[in-house]
Amino acid sequence: MHNTFKIINKCFKANLLSLNYEKTQCVQLIKRKSATQIDSKIVYGNNIISHISYTKFLVLVIGKTLSWIN
């Protein structure tokens, strides 16, 4: 994940953009039948990326099991 954030930041800076870590969140996708989640902590620099169970993208609500329940 550290390398991914490094690449994203490099692309953003090249286009005069910045990543807002206070609003950045992570949804870990899992299989519906398998409730097992990997407990991972994502840290980049001094910033901790929070985990959420669903997110809104445009008008869609996307859950961690890619279902429409939320």
CHARMM internal coordinates of N, CA and C (Angstrom, degrees):
IC EDIT
DIST 1 N 1 CA 1.4406
DIST 1 CA 1 C 1.5320
ANGL 1 N 1 CA 1 C 111.27
DIST 1 C 2 N 1.3264
ANGL 1 CA 1 C 2 N 115.09
DIHE 1 N 1 CA 1 C 2 N -34.84
DIST 2 N 2 CA 1.4703
ANGL 1 C 2 N 2 CA 118.90
DIHE 1 CA 1 C 2 N 2 CA -179.51
DIST 2 CA 2 C 1.5256
ANGL 2 N 2 CA 2 C 110.39
DIHE 1 C 2 N 2 CA 2 C -60.20
DIST 2 C 3 N 1.3322
ANGL 2 CA 2 C 3 N 116.72
DIHE 2 N 2 CA 2 C 3 N -44.30
DIST 3 N 3 CA 1.4683
ANGL 2 C 3 N 3 CA 120.53
DIHE 2 CA 2 C 3 N 3 CA 179.30
DIST 3 CA 3 C 1.5263
ANGL 3 N 3 CA 3 C 111.44
DIHE 2 C 3 N 3 CA 3 C -64.85
DIST 3 C 4 N 1.3376
ANGL 3 CA 3 C 4 N 116.50
DIHE 3 N 3 CA 3 C 4 N -36.67
DIST 4 N 4 CA 1.4675
ANGL 3 C 4 N 4 CA 120.28
DIHE 3 CA 3 C 4 N 4 CA 178.74
DIST 4 CA 4 C 1.5258
ANGL 4 N 4 CA 4 C 110.90
DIHE 3 C 4 N 4 CA 4 C -63.59
DIST 4 C 5 N 1.3424
ANGL 4 CA 4 C 5 N 116.93
DIHE 4 N 4 CA 4 C 5 N -45.95
DIST 5 N 5 CA 1.4656
ANGL 4 C 5 N 5 CA 119.96
DIHE 4 CA 4 C 5 N 5 CA 178.01
DIST 5 CA 5 C 1.5244
ANGL 5 N 5 CA 5 C 111.17
DIHE 4 C 5 N 5 CA 5 C -65.14
DIST 5 C 6 N 1.3050
ANGL 5 CA 5 C 6 N 117.18
DIHE 5 N 5 CA 5 C 6 N -33.46
DIST 6 N 6 CA 1.4672
ANGL 5 C 6 N 6 CA 121.04
DIHE 5 CA 5 C 6 N 6 CA 177.64
DIST 6 CA 6 C 1.5361
ANGL 6 N 6 CA 6 C 110.18
DIHE 5 C 6 N 6 CA 6 C -63.25
DIST 6 C 7 N 1.3251
ANGL 6 CA 6 C 7 N 116.85
DIHE 6 N 6 CA 6 C 7 N -44.55
DIST 7 N 7 CA 1.4703
ANGL 6 C 7 N 7 CA 121.89
DIHE 6 CA 6 C 7 N 7 CA 179.19
DIST 7 CA 7 C 1.5289
ANGL 7 N 7 CA 7 C 110.56
DIHE 6 C 7 N 7 CA 7 C -66.54
DIST 7 C 8 N 1.3413
ANGL 7 CA 7 C 8 N 116.24
DIHE 7 N 7 CA 7 C 8 N -43.79
DIST 8 N 8 CA 1.4710
ANGL 7 C 8 N 8 CA 120.18
DIHE 7 CA 7 C 8 N 8 CA 179.20
DIST 8 CA 8 C 1.5247
ANGL 8 N 8 CA 8 C 110.72
DIHE 7 C 8 N 8 CA 8 C -60.33
DIST 8 C 9 N 1.3401
ANGL 8 CA 8 C 9 N 116.51
DIHE 8 N 8 CA 8 C 9 N -46.73
DIST 9 N 9 CA 1.4703
ANGL 8 C 9 N 9 CA 119.99
DIHE 8 CA 8 C 9 N 9 CA 179.21
DIST 9 CA 9 C 1.5159
ANGL 9 N 9 CA 9 C 111.99
DIHE 8 C 9 N 9 CA 9 C -61.72
DIST 9 C 10 N 1.3144
ANGL 9 CA 9 C 10 N 116.96
DIHE 9 N 9 CA 9 C 10 N -37.93
DIST 10 N 10 CA 1.4711
ANGL 9 C 10 N 10 CA 120.95
DIHE 9 CA 9 C 10 N 10 CA 179.03
DIST 10 CA 10 C 1.5349
ANGL 10 N 10 CA 10 C 110.20
DIHE 9 C 10 N 10 CA 10 C -64.12
DIST 10 C 11 N 1.3321
ANGL 10 CA 10 C 11 N 116.73
DIHE 10 N 10 CA 10 C 11 N -44.43
DIST 11 N 11 CA 1.4714
ANGL 10 C 11 N 11 CA 120.67
DIHE 10 CA 10 C 11 N 11 CA 178.40
DIST 11 CA 11 C 1.5265
ANGL 11 N 11 CA 11 C 111.47
DIHE 10 C 11 N 11 CA 11 C -65.55
DIST 11 C 12 N 1.3397
ANGL 11 CA 11 C 12 N 116.14
DIHE 11 N 11 CA 11 C 12 N -42.21
DIST 12 N 12 CA 1.4599
ANGL 11 C 12 N 12 CA 120.01
DIHE 11 CA 11 C 12 N 12 CA 178.65
DIST 12 CA 12 C 1.5267
ANGL 12 N 12 CA 12 C 110.90
DIHE 11 C 12 N 12 CA 12 C -61.69
DIST 12 C 13 N 1.3195
ANGL 12 CA 12 C 13 N 117.49
DIHE 12 N 12 CA 12 C 13 N -47.18
DIST 13 N 13 CA 1.4612
ANGL 12 C 13 N 13 CA 120.92
DIHE 12 CA 12 C 13 N 13 CA -178.43
DIST 13 CA 13 C 1.5234
ANGL 13 N 13 CA 13 C 111.74
DIHE 12 C 13 N 13 CA 13 C -63.77
DIST 13 C 14 N 1.3334
ANGL 13 CA 13 C 14 N 117.22
DIHE 13 N 13 CA 13 C 14 N -34.76
DIST 14 N 14 CA 1.4652
ANGL 13 C 14 N 14 CA 121.22
DIHE 13 CA 13 C 14 N 14 CA 177.85
DIST 14 CA 14 C 1.5284
ANGL 14 N 14 CA 14 C 110.97
DIHE 13 C 14 N 14 CA 14 C -63.74
DIST 14 C 15 N 1.3364
ANGL 14 CA 14 C 15 N 116.44
DIHE 14 N 14 CA 14 C 15 N -27.58
DIST 15 N 15 CA 1.4631
ANGL 14 C 15 N 15 CA 121.65
DIHE 14 CA 14 C 15 N 15 CA -180.00
DIST 15 CA 15 C 1.5222
ANGL 15 N 15 CA 15 C 112.50
DIHE 14 C 15 N 15 CA 15 C -105.53
DIST 15 C 16 N 1.3494
ANGL 15 CA 15 C 16 N 115.89
DIHE 15 N 15 CA 15 C 16 N 18.87
DIST 16 N 16 CA 1.4619
ANGL 15 C 16 N 16 CA 123.25
DIHE 15 CA 15 C 16 N 16 CA 178.12
DIST 16 CA 16 C 1.5401
ANGL 16 N 16 CA 16 C 112.44
DIHE 15 C 16 N 16 CA 16 C 58.37
DIST 16 C 17 N 1.3420
ANGL 16 CA 16 C 17 N 116.06
DIHE 16 N 16 CA 16 C 17 N 38.93
DIST 17 N 17 CA 1.4564
ANGL 16 C 17 N 17 CA 122.81
DIHE 16 CA 16 C 17 N 17 CA 177.57
DIST 17 CA 17 C 1.5277
ANGL 17 N 17 CA 17 C 109.08
DIHE 16 C 17 N 17 CA 17 C -118.35
DIST 17 C 18 N 1.3219
ANGL 17 CA 17 C 18 N 116.89
DIHE 17 N 17 CA 17 C 18 N 166.57
DIST 18 N 18 CA 1.4648
ANGL 17 C 18 N 18 CA 120.17
DIHE 17 CA 17 C 18 N 18 CA 175.47
DIST 18 CA 18 C 1.5210
ANGL 18 N 18 CA 18 C 109.15
DIHE 17 C 18 N 18 CA 18 C -141.09
DIST 18 C 19 N 1.3228
ANGL 18 CA 18 C 19 N 115.71
DIHE 18 N 18 CA 18 C 19 N 151.64
DIST 19 N 19 CA 1.4501
ANGL 18 C 19 N 19 CA 122.22
DIHE 18 CA 18 C 19 N 19 CA 179.68
DIST 19 CA 19 C 1.5245
ANGL 19 N 19 CA 19 C 109.01
DIHE 18 C 19 N 19 CA 19 C -90.43
DIST 19 C 20 N 1.3249
ANGL 19 CA 19 C 20 N 117.47
DIHE 19 N 19 CA 19 C 20 N 126.87
DIST 20 N 20 CA 1.4612
ANGL 19 C 20 N 20 CA 122.31
DIHE 19 CA 19 C 20 N 20 CA -179.78
DIST 20 CA 20 C 1.5297
ANGL 20 N 20 CA 20 C 107.92
DIHE 19 C 20 N 20 CA 20 C -89.42
DIST 20 C 21 N 1.3288
ANGL 20 CA 20 C 21 N 117.23
DIHE 20 N 20 CA 20 C 21 N 101.60
DIST 21 N 21 CA 1.4607
ANGL 20 C 21 N 21 CA 121.54
DIHE 20 CA 20 C 21 N 21 CA -176.58
DIST 21 CA 21 C 1.5160
ANGL 21 N 21 CA 21 C 112.77
DIHE 20 C 21 N 21 CA 21 C -68.81
DIST 21 C 22 N 1.3261
ANGL 21 CA 21 C 22 N 119.07
DIHE 21 N 21 CA 21 C 22 N -22.87
DIST 22 N 22 CA 1.4574
ANGL 21 C 22 N 22 CA 121.25
DIHE 21 CA 21 C 22 N 22 CA 178.63
DIST 22 CA 22 C 1.5328
ANGL 22 N 22 CA 22 C 111.53
DIHE 21 C 22 N 22 CA 22 C -70.42
DIST 22 C 23 N 1.3270
ANGL 22 CA 22 C 23 N 116.54
DIHE 22 N 22 CA 22 C 23 N -25.52
DIST 23 N 23 CA 1.4627
ANGL 22 C 23 N 23 CA 120.91
DIHE 22 CA 22 C 23 N 23 CA -179.89
DIST 23 CA 23 C 1.5239
ANGL 23 N 23 CA 23 C 112.94
DIHE 22 C 23 N 23 CA 23 C -105.83
DIST 23 C 24 N 1.3252
ANGL 23 CA 23 C 24 N 118.24
DIHE 23 N 23 CA 23 C 24 N -5.67
DIST 24 N 24 CA 1.4545
ANGL 23 C 24 N 24 CA 122.21
DIHE 23 CA 23 C 24 N 24 CA -178.93
DIST 24 CA 24 C 1.5187
ANGL 24 N 24 CA 24 C 109.74
DIHE 23 C 24 N 24 CA 24 C -78.30
DIST 24 C 25 N 1.3343
ANGL 24 CA 24 C 25 N 116.66
DIHE 24 N 24 CA 24 C 25 N 130.34
DIST 25 N 25 CA 1.4503
ANGL 24 C 25 N 25 CA 122.40
DIHE 24 CA 24 C 25 N 25 CA -179.14
DIST 25 CA 25 C 1.5192
ANGL 25 N 25 CA 25 C 109.92
DIHE 24 C 25 N 25 CA 25 C -135.84
DIST 25 C 26 N 1.3243
ANGL 25 CA 25 C 26 N 116.06
DIHE 25 N 25 CA 25 C 26 N 163.70
DIST 26 N 26 CA 1.4569
ANGL 25 C 26 N 26 CA 121.69
DIHE 25 CA 25 C 26 N 26 CA -177.42
DIST 26 CA 26 C 1.5248
ANGL 26 N 26 CA 26 C 109.60
DIHE 25 C 26 N 26 CA 26 C -126.73
DIST 26 C 27 N 1.3449
ANGL 26 CA 26 C 27 N 116.57
DIHE 26 N 26 CA 26 C 27 N 133.18
DIST 27 N 27 CA 1.4568
ANGL 26 C 27 N 27 CA 122.12
DIHE 26 CA 26 C 27 N 27 CA 172.72
DIST 27 CA 27 C 1.5204
ANGL 27 N 27 CA 27 C 106.30
DIHE 26 C 27 N 27 CA 27 C -112.48
DIST 27 C 28 N 1.3301
ANGL 27 CA 27 C 28 N 116.29
DIHE 27 N 27 CA 27 C 28 N 118.61
DIST 28 N 28 CA 1.4589
ANGL 27 C 28 N 28 CA 120.73
DIHE 27 CA 27 C 28 N 28 CA 178.43
DIST 28 CA 28 C 1.5186
ANGL 28 N 28 CA 28 C 107.99
DIHE 27 C 28 N 28 CA 28 C -90.05
DIST 28 C 29 N 1.3354
ANGL 28 CA 28 C 29 N 116.93
DIHE 28 N 28 CA 28 C 29 N 115.62
DIST 29 N 29 CA 1.4570
ANGL 28 C 29 N 29 CA 121.67
DIHE 28 CA 28 C 29 N 29 CA -177.95
DIST 29 CA 29 C 1.5217
ANGL 29 N 29 CA 29 C 109.73
DIHE 28 C 29 N 29 CA 29 C -79.77
DIST 29 C 30 N 1.3464
ANGL 29 CA 29 C 30 N 116.15
DIHE 29 N 29 CA 29 C 30 N 132.75
DIST 30 N 30 CA 1.4633
ANGL 29 C 30 N 30 CA 121.64
DIHE 29 CA 29 C 30 N 30 CA 179.55
DIST 30 CA 30 C 1.5225
ANGL 30 N 30 CA 30 C 109.28
DIHE 29 C 30 N 30 CA 30 C -131.93
DIST 30 C 31 N 1.3434
ANGL 30 CA 30 C 31 N 116.15
DIHE 30 N 30 CA 30 C 31 N 162.10
DIST 31 N 31 CA 1.4578
ANGL 30 C 31 N 31 CA 120.73
DIHE 30 CA 30 C 31 N 31 CA 175.31
DIST 31 CA 31 C 1.5163
ANGL 31 N 31 CA 31 C 109.04
DIHE 30 C 31 N 31 CA 31 C -71.22
DIST 31 C 32 N 1.2895
ANGL 31 CA 31 C 32 N 115.98
DIHE 31 N 31 CA 31 C 32 N 147.09
DIST 32 N 32 CA 1.4617
ANGL 31 C 32 N 32 CA 121.07
DIHE 31 CA 31 C 32 N 32 CA -176.94
DIST 32 CA 32 C 1.5271
ANGL 32 N 32 CA 32 C 111.81
DIHE 31 C 32 N 32 CA 32 C -63.16
DIST 32 C 33 N 1.3333
ANGL 32 CA 32 C 33 N 117.87
DIHE 32 N 32 CA 32 C 33 N -41.83
DIST 33 N 33 CA 1.4623
ANGL 32 C 33 N 33 CA 121.27
DIHE 32 CA 32 C 33 N 33 CA -177.58
DIST 33 CA 33 C 1.5247
ANGL 33 N 33 CA 33 C 111.92
DIHE 32 C 33 N 33 CA 33 C -78.18
DIST 33 C 34 N 1.3031
ANGL 33 CA 33 C 34 N 116.83
DIHE 33 N 33 CA 33 C 34 N -25.57
DIST 34 N 34 CA 1.4620
ANGL 33 C 34 N 34 CA 120.89
DIHE 33 CA 33 C 34 N 34 CA -178.98
DIST 34 CA 34 C 1.5192
ANGL 34 N 34 CA 34 C 109.08
DIHE 33 C 34 N 34 CA 34 C -99.92
DIST 34 C 35 N 1.3090
ANGL 34 CA 34 C 35 N 116.82
DIHE 34 N 34 CA 34 C 35 N 108.17
DIST 35 N 35 CA 1.4597
ANGL 34 C 35 N 35 CA 120.69
DIHE 34 CA 34 C 35 N 35 CA -178.57
DIST 35 CA 35 C 1.5241
ANGL 35 N 35 CA 35 C 111.77
DIHE 34 C 35 N 35 CA 35 C -85.16
DIST 35 C 36 N 1.3253
ANGL 35 CA 35 C 36 N 116.77
DIHE 35 N 35 CA 35 C 36 N 7.51
DIST 36 N 36 CA 1.4553
ANGL 35 C 36 N 36 CA 121.04
DIHE 35 CA 35 C 36 N 36 CA -178.48
DIST 36 CA 36 C 1.5171
ANGL 36 N 36 CA 36 C 110.35
DIHE 35 C 36 N 36 CA 36 C -74.35
DIST 36 C 37 N 1.3074
ANGL 36 CA 36 C 37 N 115.91
DIHE 36 N 36 CA 36 C 37 N 124.58
DIST 37 N 37 CA 1.4471
ANGL 36 C 37 N 37 CA 121.75
DIHE 36 CA 36 C 37 N 37 CA 177.03
DIST 37 CA 37 C 1.5151
ANGL 37 N 37 CA 37 C 108.86
DIHE 36 C 37 N 37 CA 37 C -116.77
DIST 37 C 38 N 1.3008
ANGL 37 CA 37 C 38 N 116.40
DIHE 37 N 37 CA 37 C 38 N 144.35
DIST 38 N 38 CA 1.4521
ANGL 37 C 38 N 38 CA 121.02
DIHE 37 CA 37 C 38 N 38 CA 174.82
DIST 38 CA 38 C 1.5142
ANGL 38 N 38 CA 38 C 107.46
DIHE 37 C 38 N 38 CA 38 C -84.72
DIST 38 C 39 N 1.3170
ANGL 38 CA 38 C 39 N 115.77
DIHE 38 N 38 CA 38 C 39 N 122.35
DIST 39 N 39 CA 1.4565
ANGL 38 C 39 N 39 CA 120.25
DIHE 38 CA 38 C 39 N 39 CA -179.51
DIST 39 CA 39 C 1.5184
ANGL 39 N 39 CA 39 C 108.74
DIHE 38 C 39 N 39 CA 39 C -80.73
DIST 39 C 40 N 1.3028
ANGL 39 CA 39 C 40 N 116.06
DIHE 39 N 39 CA 39 C 40 N 98.39
DIST 40 N 40 CA 1.4548
ANGL 39 C 40 N 40 CA 120.52
DIHE 39 CA 39 C 40 N 40 CA -178.10
DIST 40 CA 40 C 1.5197
ANGL 40 N 40 CA 40 C 109.93
DIHE 39 C 40 N 40 CA 40 C -120.85
DIST 40 C 41 N 1.3003
ANGL 40 CA 40 C 41 N 115.37
DIHE 40 N 40 CA 40 C 41 N 145.59
DIST 41 N 41 CA 1.4526
ANGL 40 C 41 N 41 CA 121.50
DIHE 40 CA 40 C 41 N 41 CA 178.08
DIST 41 CA 41 C 1.5252
ANGL 41 N 41 CA 41 C 107.12
DIHE 40 C 41 N 41 CA 41 C -114.54
DIST 41 C 42 N 1.3074
ANGL 41 CA 41 C 42 N 116.65
DIHE 41 N 41 CA 41 C 42 N 120.87
DIST 42 N 42 CA 1.4576
ANGL 41 C 42 N 42 CA 121.08
DIHE 41 CA 41 C 42 N 42 CA -177.82
DIST 42 CA 42 C 1.5188
ANGL 42 N 42 CA 42 C 108.48
DIHE 41 C 42 N 42 CA 42 C -100.22
DIST 42 C 43 N 1.3179
ANGL 42 CA 42 C 43 N 115.14
DIHE 42 N 42 CA 42 C 43 N 118.71
DIST 43 N 43 CA 1.4664
ANGL 42 C 43 N 43 CA 121.44
DIHE 42 CA 42 C 43 N 43 CA -179.31
DIST 43 CA 43 C 1.5179
ANGL 43 N 43 CA 43 C 107.88
DIHE 42 C 43 N 43 CA 43 C -129.03
DIST 43 C 44 N 1.3153
ANGL 43 CA 43 C 44 N 116.23
DIHE 43 N 43 CA 43 C 44 N 132.80
DIST 44 N 44 CA 1.4629
ANGL 43 C 44 N 44 CA 121.05
DIHE 43 CA 43 C 44 N 44 CA 173.35
DIST 44 CA 44 C 1.5139
ANGL 44 N 44 CA 44 C 107.75
DIHE 43 C 44 N 44 CA 44 C -132.96
DIST 44 C 45 N 1.3194
ANGL 44 CA 44 C 45 N 116.16
DIHE 44 N 44 CA 44 C 45 N 117.31
DIST 45 N 45 CA 1.4595
ANGL 44 C 45 N 45 CA 119.68
DIHE 44 CA 44 C 45 N 45 CA -174.73
DIST 45 CA 45 C 1.5205
ANGL 45 N 45 CA 45 C 108.08
DIHE 44 C 45 N 45 CA 45 C 66.90
DIST 45 C 46 N 1.2991
ANGL 45 CA 45 C 46 N 117.84
DIHE 45 N 45 CA 45 C 46 N -126.74
DIST 46 N 46 CA 1.4650
ANGL 45 C 46 N 46 CA 122.91
DIHE 45 CA 45 C 46 N 46 CA 176.18
DIST 46 CA 46 C 1.5206
ANGL 46 N 46 CA 46 C 111.63
DIHE 45 C 46 N 46 CA 46 C -102.27
DIST 46 C 47 N 1.3205
ANGL 46 CA 46 C 47 N 117.38
DIHE 46 N 46 CA 46 C 47 N 14.46
DIST 47 N 47 CA 1.4579
ANGL 46 C 47 N 47 CA 122.18
DIHE 46 CA 46 C 47 N 47 CA -174.67
DIST 47 CA 47 C 1.5227
ANGL 47 N 47 CA 47 C 111.25
DIHE 46 C 47 N 47 CA 47 C -106.97
DIST 47 C 48 N 1.3383
ANGL 47 CA 47 C 48 N 116.85
DIHE 47 N 47 CA 47 C 48 N 132.73
DIST 48 N 48 CA 1.4551
ANGL 47 C 48 N 48 CA 122.63
DIHE 47 CA 47 C 48 N 48 CA 176.85
DIST 48 CA 48 C 1.5237
ANGL 48 N 48 CA 48 C 107.89
DIHE 47 C 48 N 48 CA 48 C -103.81
DIST 48 C 49 N 1.3346
ANGL 48 CA 48 C 49 N 116.47
DIHE 48 N 48 CA 48 C 49 N 127.62
DIST 49 N 49 CA 1.4571
ANGL 48 C 49 N 49 CA 122.30
DIHE 48 CA 48 C 49 N 49 CA 179.63
DIST 49 CA 49 C 1.5295
ANGL 49 N 49 CA 49 C 107.49
DIHE 48 C 49 N 49 CA 49 C -90.16
DIST 49 C 50 N 1.3194
ANGL 49 CA 49 C 50 N 117.41
DIHE 49 N 49 CA 49 C 50 N 123.22
DIST 50 N 50 CA 1.4610
ANGL 49 C 50 N 50 CA 121.35
DIHE 49 CA 49 C 50 N 50 CA -176.27
DIST 50 CA 50 C 1.5304
ANGL 50 N 50 CA 50 C 111.29
DIHE 49 C 50 N 50 CA 50 C -80.88
DIST 50 C 51 N 1.3368
ANGL 50 CA 50 C 51 N 115.37
DIHE 50 N 50 CA 50 C 51 N 149.10
DIST 51 N 51 CA 1.4661
ANGL 50 C 51 N 51 CA 122.59
DIHE 50 CA 50 C 51 N 51 CA 176.01
DIST 51 CA 51 C 1.5220
ANGL 51 N 51 CA 51 C 108.88
DIHE 50 C 51 N 51 CA 51 C -95.57
DIST 51 C 52 N 1.3303
ANGL 51 CA 51 C 52 N 115.90
DIHE 51 N 51 CA 51 C 52 N 140.23
DIST 52 N 52 CA 1.4574
ANGL 51 C 52 N 52 CA 121.70
DIHE 51 CA 51 C 52 N 52 CA 177.43
DIST 52 CA 52 C 1.5261
ANGL 52 N 52 CA 52 C 108.33
DIHE 51 C 52 N 52 CA 52 C -132.19
DIST 52 C 53 N 1.3302
ANGL 52 CA 52 C 53 N 117.97
DIHE 52 N 52 CA 52 C 53 N 161.45
DIST 53 N 53 CA 1.4639
ANGL 52 C 53 N 53 CA 120.34
DIHE 52 CA 52 C 53 N 53 CA -177.92
DIST 53 CA 53 C 1.5316
ANGL 53 N 53 CA 53 C 112.42
DIHE 52 C 53 N 53 CA 53 C -93.78
DIST 53 C 54 N 1.3251
ANGL 53 CA 53 C 54 N 117.92
DIHE 53 N 53 CA 53 C 54 N -17.72
DIST 54 N 54 CA 1.4635
ANGL 53 C 54 N 54 CA 121.03
DIHE 53 CA 53 C 54 N 54 CA 174.72
DIST 54 CA 54 C 1.5192
ANGL 54 N 54 CA 54 C 109.20
DIHE 53 C 54 N 54 CA 54 C -155.83
DIST 54 C 55 N 1.3300
ANGL 54 CA 54 C 55 N 115.64
DIHE 54 N 54 CA 54 C 55 N 161.78
DIST 55 N 55 CA 1.4557
ANGL 54 C 55 N 55 CA 120.93
DIHE 54 CA 54 C 55 N 55 CA 178.92
DIST 55 CA 55 C 1.5273
ANGL 55 N 55 CA 55 C 109.38
DIHE 54 C 55 N 55 CA 55 C -143.27
DIST 55 C 56 N 1.2998
ANGL 55 CA 55 C 56 N 116.16
DIHE 55 N 55 CA 55 C 56 N 157.64
DIST 56 N 56 CA 1.4651
ANGL 55 C 56 N 56 CA 121.77
DIHE 55 CA 55 C 56 N 56 CA 175.33
DIST 56 CA 56 C 1.5191
ANGL 56 N 56 CA 56 C 108.11
DIHE 55 C 56 N 56 CA 56 C -100.58
DIST 56 C 57 N 1.3194
ANGL 56 CA 56 C 57 N 116.88
DIHE 56 N 56 CA 56 C 57 N 129.29
DIST 57 N 57 CA 1.4541
ANGL 56 C 57 N 57 CA 123.10
DIHE 56 CA 56 C 57 N 57 CA 176.97
DIST 57 CA 57 C 1.5125
ANGL 57 N 57 CA 57 C 106.98
DIHE 56 C 57 N 57 CA 57 C -127.94
DIST 57 C 58 N 1.3272
ANGL 57 CA 57 C 58 N 115.40
DIHE 57 N 57 CA 57 C 58 N 110.99
DIST 58 N 58 CA 1.4591
ANGL 57 C 58 N 58 CA 122.41
DIHE 57 CA 57 C 58 N 58 CA -171.92
DIST 58 CA 58 C 1.5183
ANGL 58 N 58 CA 58 C 107.96
DIHE 57 C 58 N 58 CA 58 C 57.76
DIST 58 C 59 N 1.3273
ANGL 58 CA 58 C 59 N 119.91
DIHE 58 N 58 CA 58 C 59 N -112.52
DIST 59 N 59 CA 1.4662
ANGL 58 C 59 N 59 CA 120.45
DIHE 58 CA 58 C 59 N 59 CA 178.02
DIST 59 CA 59 C 1.5269
ANGL 59 N 59 CA 59 C 111.94
DIHE 58 C 59 N 59 CA 59 C -107.05
DIST 59 C 60 N 1.3344
ANGL 59 CA 59 C 60 N 117.80
DIHE 59 N 59 CA 59 C 60 N 2.53
DIST 60 N 60 CA 1.4583
ANGL 59 C 60 N 60 CA 121.96
DIHE 59 CA 59 C 60 N 60 CA -178.89
DIST 60 CA 60 C 1.5205
ANGL 60 N 60 CA 60 C 110.85
DIHE 59 C 60 N 60 CA 60 C -94.34
DIST 60 C 61 N 1.3225
ANGL 60 CA 60 C 61 N 116.14
DIHE 60 N 60 CA 60 C 61 N 143.21
DIST 61 N 61 CA 1.4583
ANGL 60 C 61 N 61 CA 121.93
DIHE 60 CA 60 C 61 N 61 CA 172.05
DIST 61 CA 61 C 1.5158
ANGL 61 N 61 CA 61 C 106.42
DIHE 60 C 61 N 61 CA 61 C -106.84
DIST 61 C 62 N 1.3292
ANGL 61 CA 61 C 62 N 116.67
DIHE 61 N 61 CA 61 C 62 N 116.61
DIST 62 N 62 CA 1.4592
ANGL 61 C 62 N 62 CA 122.45
DIHE 61 CA 61 C 62 N 62 CA -176.22
DIST 62 CA 62 C 1.5223
ANGL 62 N 62 CA 62 C 108.47
DIHE 61 C 62 N 62 CA 62 C -107.62
DIST 62 C 63 N 1.3439
ANGL 62 CA 62 C 63 N 116.70
DIHE 62 N 62 CA 62 C 63 N 120.17
DIST 63 N 63 CA 1.4567
ANGL 62 C 63 N 63 CA 122.58
DIHE 62 CA 62 C 63 N 63 CA 179.87
DIST 63 CA 63 C 1.5093
ANGL 63 N 63 CA 63 C 111.51
DIHE 62 C 63 N 63 CA 63 C -95.64
DIST 63 C 64 N 1.3336
ANGL 63 CA 63 C 64 N 116.11
DIHE 63 N 63 CA 63 C 64 N 168.89
DIST 64 N 64 CA 1.4597
ANGL 63 C 64 N 64 CA 120.74
DIHE 63 CA 63 C 64 N 64 CA -176.86
DIST 64 CA 64 C 1.5193
ANGL 64 N 64 CA 64 C 112.52
DIHE 63 C 64 N 64 CA 64 C -66.88
DIST 64 C 65 N 1.3548
ANGL 64 CA 64 C 65 N 119.12
DIHE 64 N 64 CA 64 C 65 N -18.55
DIST 65 N 65 CA 1.4559
ANGL 64 C 65 N 65 CA 121.58
DIHE 64 CA 64 C 65 N 65 CA 176.47
DIST 65 CA 65 C 1.5256
ANGL 65 N 65 CA 65 C 111.46
DIHE 64 C 65 N 65 CA 65 C -101.34
DIST 65 C 66 N 1.3089
ANGL 65 CA 65 C 66 N 116.36
DIHE 65 N 65 CA 65 C 66 N 10.17
DIST 66 N 66 CA 1.4703
ANGL 65 C 66 N 66 CA 123.80
DIHE 65 CA 65 C 66 N 66 CA -176.95
DIST 66 CA 66 C 1.5319
ANGL 66 N 66 CA 66 C 111.27
DIHE 65 C 66 N 66 CA 66 C 55.39
DIST 66 C 67 N 1.3211
ANGL 66 CA 66 C 67 N 115.88
DIHE 66 N 66 CA 66 C 67 N 41.07
DIST 67 N 67 CA 1.4560
ANGL 66 C 67 N 67 CA 121.14
DIHE 66 CA 66 C 67 N 67 CA 178.44
DIST 67 CA 67 C 1.5216
ANGL 67 N 67 CA 67 C 109.72
DIHE 66 C 67 N 67 CA 67 C -110.42
DIST 67 C 68 N 1.3163
ANGL 67 CA 67 C 68 N 116.42
DIHE 67 N 67 CA 67 C 68 N 173.78
DIST 68 N 68 CA 1.4550
ANGL 67 C 68 N 68 CA 121.96
DIHE 67 CA 67 C 68 N 68 CA -179.28
DIST 68 CA 68 C 1.5257
ANGL 68 N 68 CA 68 C 111.86
DIHE 67 C 68 N 68 CA 68 C -100.70
DIST 68 C 69 N 1.3223
ANGL 68 CA 68 C 69 N 118.33
DIHE 68 N 68 CA 68 C 69 N 12.45
DIST 69 N 69 CA 1.4562
ANGL 68 C 69 N 69 CA 121.75
DIHE 68 CA 68 C 69 N 69 CA -174.75
DIST 69 CA 69 C 1.5278
ANGL 69 N 69 CA 69 C 112.13
DIHE 68 C 69 N 69 CA 69 C -59.89
DIST 69 C 70 N 1.3102
ANGL 69 CA 69 C 70 N 118.29
DIHE 69 N 69 CA 69 C 70 N -44.43
DIST 70 N 70 CA 1.4557
ANGL 69 C 70 N 70 CA 121.36
DIHE 69 CA 69 C 70 N 70 CA -178.57
DIST 70 CA 70 C 1.5137
ANGL 70 N 70 CA 70 C 110.92
DIHE 69 C 70 N 70 CA 70 C -71.25
END
COOR INIT
IC SEED 1 N 1 CA 1 C
IC BUILD
